[in-house]
Amino acid sequence: MVQTTMIRLLNRLISPTGGWKRSSAVLSLVAVLTATWALAAGKPSLQQLKPHAISITAEVLPGFDRASLDKVRFGRLEWRGGLQLQSPSKHFGGWSGLVLGAKGRSLLSVSDAGTWMRAKVMYKAGRLAAVQEAMIGPLKALSGKSLSRNRDRDAEALALLQGGLTKGRALIAFEQNDRIGVFPLNKRGVSKPQRYLQLPKAIKNNRRRNGLEAITILRGGKYKGGIIAFLENQPSKDNRHRGWLLHRGRVKRMSLADHGGFSITDAAGLRDGSILVLERRFRWSEGVRMRLRYVAAKNIKPNAALVGEVLLEADMSQQIDNMEGLAVHQNEKGETIITVISDDNFNRFLQKTLLLQFALKSRPARKTVTSKPPR
């Protein structure tokens, strides 16, 4: 009874339509309870799971900044709407990797429970409006059987290798049993892997929560077609996250500077060969933070010590959760659209599945741009 009352209170405090209490005590309580229940949340078994349709309800977020719901410009990013997604399916959740199809009209996501989800994305006046016609299914082993062991099914990153979401191939990266597989995509969803990439021991032999967490394919520049891979946390004494560039059969090290103890959760490639890196930090005193960094194509090369430009840093005063999946696409106007999705850890008491979108602008706004949220 006490837990139920506390959950209802917290949901009112941090709901998309409710007020935001800027209190360190509230932040600490939210952080502690979120972490406690996240650790207790279990991942559903895949033994009986077959590809099937699921229903998803989408609540439109009124704005990104809880204190200024009409604010749409955040540096070089322009808010393009967000959704809180819910489904009665016990397999819905844990989304850690994300790709959007042509013009952003469809999405494919993978979870750390070893599932995939495909759906149509709907817009209204250029803003996210709904997710429809969703399907969910299990990721498979080379044998064609569903992944069963927890260490084998921890899918953390996704990148489109060739074609589209209904006829193409994707790379899926797994943590714990670190590996990157090539998975065919078709109208029925994600098929069993064709093969796994050859990776150096430095990528494969890592502890849990410090394994493969982010991959992307370079879409332009000198190393076009190359694969960028990052580990989740930085164990090195020089405060750098370990990463690699896989290009034309060669694997070269690279690194990304650590700032403030954030963990890398995903990456996405831009048309010119630049990349975006999504980061997350959790602390008991502040809850969850999210950061998005931009790394220019000219700086990406073997043995590079990357730094990048911070595009956005957000905390629990904005509409964020445990943001883990990152995707980039061009909309019908040719704009670069950034989409991020959160991993709720199958903890539906306090965590949420959020889908957020921003447009990437060439330079920051000279002044704050505001508009009323669509009704």
N, C-alpha and C positions, 0 to 999 in steps of 0.2 A: 504493500500500500504506500509506504514511504517512497519507494523507488518510482512508482507510477505518478505520484504527485510531483516529485522532483522533475521527472521527464516532461510532464505537461508544462511546468513552470519554465523550464529551459527552452522548450519549443516556442513558447510565447515570446521569450526574450530574444531569440535568434531567428524567428520566422521571417520569411521574405516580406510579409506585409506588416509585421509588427515593429514596434519601436526598438531602438538599440540602446542598451544600457552600457555606457562606457565606464565600467567598474572593474578594477583589477580583481576584486573578489569573485565577480561573476565569471570573468575570463578563467580564473584559476579553477573554479568549480566545474565549468564546462570542460576544460582541458583534462582534469583528473577523471571525471566520469567517462568522458569519451575514450580515454586511454584504457581505463579499466574494462569497460564493456567491449572495446575493440579486441582486447586480448582474449576475452571469453567467447567472442563470436566464432562460430564454426563454419567451415565451408561445406556446402552440400556435396554429397556423393554424385559421381557421374555414371555409376554402374547402369542405371536404368534410363539414362537421358538419351533421347533421340531428337534430331532436329524437329522443331515444332513452332507454331505461331504463339506469341504471347501478347497480352494486352499491356499497354503502357499509358499511364496518365501523365500529363505534363502541365505543371503549374508555371505560368509565365512570371518571371521575376520582375518586379516593378522598376528595378535599377540595380546598378552594381555597388555603389556606395550607399550604405544604409542611412547615413546622416544627410546625404544629398542625392535623393533618388533621381533627380532630373539632370544630374551631371553625366555627360557622355564622353568627355575627352579626358584622357589620362596620359599625358605626354604624347608619344607617337601613336598611341592606341585610341581607337574610337569604339565605344561600347555599341554592340550590335545585338544585344539581347541575351537572355539566359532562361533556362528551364530547370525546374526541379522535377526529376523523373521518378516515378514509382510504378511498381508492378506487383501483382499477387504471386508471381512465379518465385519459388524459393531459390531458383538459379540466377535471378536477376541481382547483380551487384558485383563489387570487386573489380570494376572496369579500370584497366591499367594501361591499355594501348588503344590508339584511335587512328582511323584513317577516314577521310571524307571523299566521296566520289566526285564525278564531274559536276561543276557548279555548286557543289555542296548539297546536292539533292538527296544523297544517301550517306549512310555511315556504316562502318564496320569497326567493332571493338572486341578486344579480348580481355579476359579476366584472369586474376591470379588463382582462380578456382579451376582453370582449365576449360573455360567455355568461350564461345564466340557469340556475338549478337550482330545481326544486320537489320537495318530499318531505313525507312524513308524519312527525310527531314523536311518539314514544312515551314514556310515563311509567310509573314504578313507585313507588308510595307518594309521589306528588307530586314525584318527582325525575326528571330527564332519564334516559332509559334506552336509546333507540335512535333512529335515523333510517332509515326504510324507504320502499320504493316510490319511489325517487328517479328523476327525469328531468332531462336536461340538453339544452340547445339553444342556438342562436346568437341574439343580438340582431340585429334587422334595420334596414336603412335605409328611408327613405320609399319607395324603389323596390321593396322587398320582398327585396332581396339582403342577404346577410350582410355585416356591417361588416368591411372588409378592412384599412384603414390603421390602424396602431397609435394614431394621434392621434384617430381617430374612435371606437374601440371601448373606450376607457378609462372604463367605467361605474363610478361611485364611490358613488352613493347611490340609495336607493329609498324611495318612500312610496306607500301605498295611497290612491288618490284617491276611489274609489267602488267599492262592492260587495265581492266577496271574491276569493280567489286563483284560482278557477275560472270566475268570471263577474264581471268588474269592470274597472277601469282603474287604472293606476299611473303615477306620475311617476318617471322615471329621469334622474338627472343624470350628465353626462359631464365629465371633466376633459380638459385639453389643448385639444381642440376644444370649448370650454365651451358647454353647451346643456342644456336640460331638455325632455324629450319626454313626450308622453302616449301610453302603450302599453296597448292592450286586453289583458285576460287571459281565457283560456278553458281548457277541459279539455286542450287540446293544448299549453298553455304560454303564452308571450308572443308576441303578434302584432306585425307591423310598426307603427311609430308612426302615430297619426292626425295629429299635428301637433307642432310645437315651440313653446314659449312665447316671447313677445317679451321679450327681456332687454336691459337697458341695456348700453352698451359697457363700463362699469366691471366687469361680471361676465364678459363674453366675452373681453376682451382682457387675458389674464393669462399669465404664463410657466408653463411646465411645473412641476408640484409646488407651484404656488400658485393653482391654479384651483378650480373648483367641487368641493367634497368632501362637503358635508353639506346635505341638505334634509329638511324635515318639514312637515307640514300641521297647523296649529293646530286642535285638536279642541274647543275651548271658548273662553269669554271674549269680550271685545269684538271681537276680530279673528278669530273663528271662521271656518275655511275658508281663511284666509290661508296663504301659503307662506313659510317661513323658509329662507333659503339662506345658507351660510357658505363662504368660501374656506378653503383648507387652512392656510395660514400667514399670519402678520401682518407685512406689510412696512412698516407705518406707524411713524413716529417716536414716537408716543404709546403704543406697546406695546398696540395693540388689533387684534383680528381683525376684518376687514371682513365685514359681513353685510347682508342686505336683507330687508325685509318686502314681499311682493307680495300686495296685497289690493284686490279690486274694481277691477282694472285700473290701480291705482297702484303704483308701486315707490318705497319709502322706505328710506333707509339706516338701519342700526343697527350696533352693534359689540359685541364681547365682549372683556373685559379679558384680556390675556395674563398668565399667571402661570407663571414658570419655563420659558418657551420650549417649551411643548407645542404640537403641531399639532392642529387640529380634524379628526376623521375621520368623524363622523356626528352626527345629531341625531334625536330622536324626540319626538312630542307626547303629552302626557297628557290625560286627559279634561277637566280643568278649564281647559285652555288653557296650562298650564305646559309647559316643554320640558326634555328631558335632552340634554346635549351630551357626546359621547365624544371624548376627547383621547388623544394618544400622543406620547411623546418617546423619541428614540433618541440615546444618547451612547456613544462608544467605551468609556468607563470604567465604564459601568453597565449597558449593554444597553438593553432596552426597558422603558418604564414606561407605565402606563395610568391615566387619570383620568376620572371621571364627575362632571359638574356638573349641578345642578338650578337652573333659572331660573323663578321664580314668574310666573304669568300677569299679575299686576298690574304687573310691570316691563316687559312686552313691549309696545312701542308704537313708532311711527315715531321715528327719530332717537335711540332709547334707547341708553344706554351701559350695557350689561349686565355684571354681575359673576357672580352665581350662588353657590350653596352647593356645596362639594365633598362629594359623597356617598362617594366611594371613590378612593383613590390606591393603586396596586399596582405592584410591581416584580417582578423575576425570582425573588424568594423566594415569589411566589404563582404560581398556574397561569394565566399569561398568555402571549401571543405578540404579534404585530402586530395588535392589536384594531382593526378598522375598521368593522364593521357593527353597528348598534344597532336594536333593535325593542322595542316595548312592547305588551302585551296584558293582558286580564283573564282569569284562569282561572275554573274552575267555581265557586270560592268567592268570586269577585268581587275577588280580590287583584290588585294591579298587579304584573305580572311583567316584569322587564327581561331581555332576551336580547342577548348580544354574540357576534360571530363574528370570527375572525381571518383575515387575508390572509397566506397562506404564501409569496407571491411566486413560486409554482411552484418553490420551493426545498425539496424534500422531504428533503434531507440534514439540515438543522438546524432548519427551521421547521415549524410544525404548523398544522393547521386545528382550532381549538378552538371549541366551542359552549358558552357559559356562561350560567347563569340565576341571578337573584336576585329576591327579593320586596322591594318598596319598602314600608317601614313608616312610620307617621306620625311617629314620634320614635325617637331612638336608644335602644338597650337600656341599662338602668341597670347591668347587669353582663354579663359575657361569658356567652353561652349556647352550650353545647356539646352535641353528641350524637354517637354513634358513626355512622360512614357506613354506609349500607345495604350488605348483602352481596349 
